[in-house]
Amino acid sequence: MEEVTDEYASYLKAAQSAAKQLSKNAELAFTEAQFFQNNIVDNKIESMTFRAKDNQFVQIDTKTNKLLNFRFTYKAADMERKIISVAEQAVKSMGIDKVQPFTNIEYEKYEGKEEWKLARKIEVKGDPRKNGAVMIDENNRAFVVEAAATIEAKTGKLISINVKPTTDNQKRKSLTKEQGVAIAKPVAKKLWSVDLSSYEVKVNKDWGEYTFSRKGNASIVAQFDGFGNLVRMERK
């Protein structure tokens, strides 16, 4: 940051102004700056990205000083309750009886998409391999994501929901196409008020994905784990 001087200082001011308007985190402080230049004739781009702790960032177009992309972290207390309610209801619709509080909340704009991302992350102690799929953070800590919801910022509508069921006492199970459809249909109805009865279905057995499509409508993707549990629903 000490190298952000001269003409770069104006980009920093633009980033700080954008952060002040969009972020509820008064303590946001940039720790790193990156300059990017793309000289492809049909797609010339110059941008300056300022990064802060916890993956927060602001990206500025250096030609216009306008905001391009951003990501900010939020506390539940600083958010509209209706966004959290949509995420909680989505978790319940996936068959999770008790919804635990979300530990990570982000407000993000990237490549034209403006979204809320809410997740419940739990740190893993001991051998991470015993917990199935784990993620590693910037401090080399392993954690699992018990639930994650993505919500469109402008409309407040659900885009996707992921959950991680407890599989300790389950046996591996391969669903038939009919069984997968029967499970996904009522959940799609709860999440988006969509009746999948008239949709065409394609199954990717390798990934456990069921893609429901109908001309003129958004596609719905349902994903199952190796135990026959519904773990993801997404509207594309």
N, C-alpha and C positions, 0 to 999 in steps of 0.2 A: 504493500500500500504506500510505502514511502516513495515509490517511483511514480506514483500517479500525480504528475505535475504538469504544468503548461497546459496544452490543449486537452490533455486527459482529465484535468481537473473539472472541466465543464461537464464531462460525462458522469463523473462522480456526483456532482451536484444534482444532475438529472435523476440518477439512481437513488440518491438519498431522498429526493422529493417524492419519487414514486413510492418508495418504501414507507414514507411517512403517511401517505394517503391510503395505501392498501393494507399495511400491516398493523396489527394491534400490539405487536411486540415493540415496546418503547426502547428496549435494550438492544435492538438490532444494530450490530456493528460489523462492517465489512472487514474481512481479514485477508482477502486475496483478490487480485484483479487480473483479468485475462483479455487480451486483445486478439480478435479473429478477423482475418481478411481472406475473402474468396475472390479470386481474379478471373473466374470463368466468365467469358464474355456475356453469355445470356443470363448470368445469375451473379452479378457482382454484389458482394455483401461486405460490410464492415460493421463490426459490433464490439462492444465492451461489456464484459460480464463481471459483476462484482459479487463475490461469494462471502457468506457469513457462516456461523456455526449451524449445525443440524441441517445441512443440505439446503439452506436458504440461499436464494440468489436473485439478482436483478440483471437483466440484459438490456442494453441500450443500443439503438441504431446510431452509429457515430455520425451519419450524414444528416440526420434530422433531430437527434437528441430525444427521440420518442422511445417509449417503452416497447420492447419486443416480447420478452418472456419473463416469467418470475415464478418463484416458489417461496411461500411463507409458512411458517409453523404457527399454529394457533392453540390456545387453551380452550377447553369446552366452554368455560365461563364467558369467553369473549365472542362466542358464535351465536348465530340464530338457532333457537331450539328446534325449529322445524327441520333443519338439515340433519341434526343428530337423530331426530325422530324417524326420518326416512331411513337412515342407516340402521337404526335399531329394529325397525319393523322388517327390514329386509333380512336381517339375521334371524329373526323369529320365523319368517316365512321359509327359511331353509331348514327348519326343524330343530333349531337350538332353543330349548325351553327357557334358559336363564341367560339373558344378555348382559355381559360384563362391560364395564366402561371402556371406551376407546382410549388408548394410551398415546396415539400419534395422530395428529390432525394437520393436514396441509391444504393450502389454497394455492392452486397452480395454474399458470397459463403456459402452454407449450404447443407450438405448431398450430396455432389457431384454436386449440381446445382450452376452455376455461373450466376447471373442475375442482371439486372438493374431494379429498382422499382421506378417509378415516380408517384407522387400523387399530387392532389390539395386538400388541407385540409382547411376548413373554420371553425373558432371558432363559437360556438353557444352561443348566449346570451339569458338569460331568461330561460324559461321552455324547456329543451331539448326534451321532449316528443312530442312537436309540430313539430319537424323536422324528425320524423321517426327514422330510425336507426342512432344512434350516437356512437362515440367512446370516451373513457376517457383516457387522457394522464397521464404521471407521475406527473404532477402538478395539477391533478384533474380537468382539463379543458375539457369541452365537445366540440366535433367538428364533422362535417360531412365530408365525402370524396366525392367530386363532380365528380372526375375522377381518375382512377388509371390504370396504364399500367405496365405490366411486360414484359421485353425484354431479350432474351438470350444474354449474354455478348459476347460469342465467335462468334456468327453468326450475331448478330444485328437484329434477326428476332423476331417478336411479338409472345409472348406466350398467353397473355390474356389482355383484356380491360374491365374495369368496369366504368359505368357512373351512375349518379343519376339525372334523369329527374325531372323537376318541375311538381308536380302533384296537385298543389293548386286548379286548375279549372277542374280537370279530375274526371270522375266517374269510379268506379271500373268496370273492364271488364274481362270476362273470354274468352280467345282465344280458338278457335277450333284447332285441330292438323294441319289442312290445313292452317289456318291463320298464325300460328306460323312458319311453314315451309316457307311460302311465304315471311315472313319478314326476316327470318334468311338467306335465300339463297343469296340474293344480297350482304348482308353485308359480308358473308364468302368469296364471290368472290372478294370484295374490299380488305379485310384484308389479305387473303392468296392465292388469285387466285385459289380457290377451288370451283368446281362445285358440289353442294350437291345433284344433281338430282339422282345420282345412289347410294346414301347412304341410309342405313336403319335408321329409326328414332324410338327412344323410348322416351316416354314422362313421366316425373315425375310431376304429377299435383300438389302435395303438395309443391314442390319447384319451380314450373314453369320452369323446366329444360327440354330441348330437346337435346338428345344425338344422334348425327349423326355418324354412323360408317360404315366402309367398310374394308374388309380384305386387309391387306397390307398397309393401310393408317392410318394416325393419326386421332383420333376421334375429332370431333368438338362439343363443348357444347354451347348451346344458352340458356340464362335464361331471363325470363320475370317477371316483377313485377305484382302486383294485378290490375294494370291499363292497362295492355296490352303493356307496354313499354319494349323494349329490353334493358336490363341493363348490361348484361355480355356476352362476347364471349370469348371462350378459346379453344386453340388447345392443345390436350394432346397426 
